[in-house]
Amino acid sequence: MQGPSSLTIQSARLRGEAGLVDLVVRDGIIASIGPAGSASSDEVTINAAGNVVTESFVNTHLHLDKVFTLHDLGDAALADYQSGEMGKAMSAIETAAAVKRSQDVDAMLAAGRRATAMAAYYGNTHVRALADVDSKAGVRGVEVLVALRDEFAGVVDLQVVAFAQDGIIREPGTEDLLRIAMAMGADVVGGIPWIEFTEADMADHVRIVFDIAVEYDAAVSMLLDDAGDPGLRTTEMMATEALNRGWIGRALAHHARAMALYPDPYFERLVALLKAADVAVVSDPHTGPLHARVRELVDAGVNVSLGQDDISDAYYAFGRNNMLEVAFLGAHLLWMMSEPDLSILYDAITVNPAAAIGLDGHALAVGNTANLVVLEGRSLSEALRFHAAPSAVISHGHLIDRDAMQAIADVP
Ligand SMILES: [Zn+2]
């Protein structure tokens, strides 16, 4: 699946810089960046023609085991999840669970392959992908995502999350299944404490996820407070547990939508806690009417990224792993459209998510692995306006075969 690892990109516009540059990639590493015209033609030469070139996109939140399942489900769950202030988010999860009994591995692989090829085509080279682990799905989703991780190695780097979507305490047997999933090769332990019935069960859920993370020396990802209930406190629980376990910078908070309804004094205290535990927040404002307080978190110095979350499943009707589209939607939902705001949103789909999932050296800089996109557009606002697929994607140092990915992805 991998193309050449030595190439030159001519006449590239870097973020925040006036002049154009040539970038030389040797053996997959960014070997040099010099003024335009300084690099001679190479075996493979890409002419960026003044368009913006940046590090590639990173998606910290994708339910890759559920992509393209919406047509099997009907949209009852979708309607519940998105109604009002998300008061029925829990019943959406219960409705959505039904599909898992009948999901077939080959169909999941085919749908996951299409969505992963979309990621490659749209320049999304690193994805944290969640697989449900519970009594209905068993560890089928992990099996599928591990296979896709191997298939797309070097093209799209998948971090597989063993995710307790239906709870741990309320879903007996899940704790054992999570351990089986980690032994099968899952990379990250995933939880969703807010759906447990009592506060004590929520705390137990958080504790069990960290127990397993410590056993496997793995990072943690949790879907937190994903409903319109200002009484939900599981973001605080996870950050506290991360602090107590020394899991600093290794626990990622997904959603935390209830934060939108928190009184300010509690919110301020929570922000201080997130910073102390170096907990990053991933927000997906296009998949529900409430969202984390992105601007305030950014202003406070919390690492915030934007995630795709869903692609045509019980919770969201669209999606194609196009992070420019995710940022474009975010610009509207978060009302962030000034040039500085667009720059914040662009960080939230590139360098911030890279740091949030533990990628070192993802930034566009000499000596780093070449993970690059050549955008269509001479500015970030132009690239966001059209959110077109990049004209070239370099992943893990190799030029991606764009046509092959487009064919697998089945995008027009
Ligand atoms: Zn999600």
Boltz pocket constraint, residues with backbone or C-beta under 6 A from the ligand:
constraints:
  - pocket:
      binder: B
      contacts: [[A, 61], [A, 63], [A, 223], [A, 309], [A, 310]]
      max_distance: 6.0
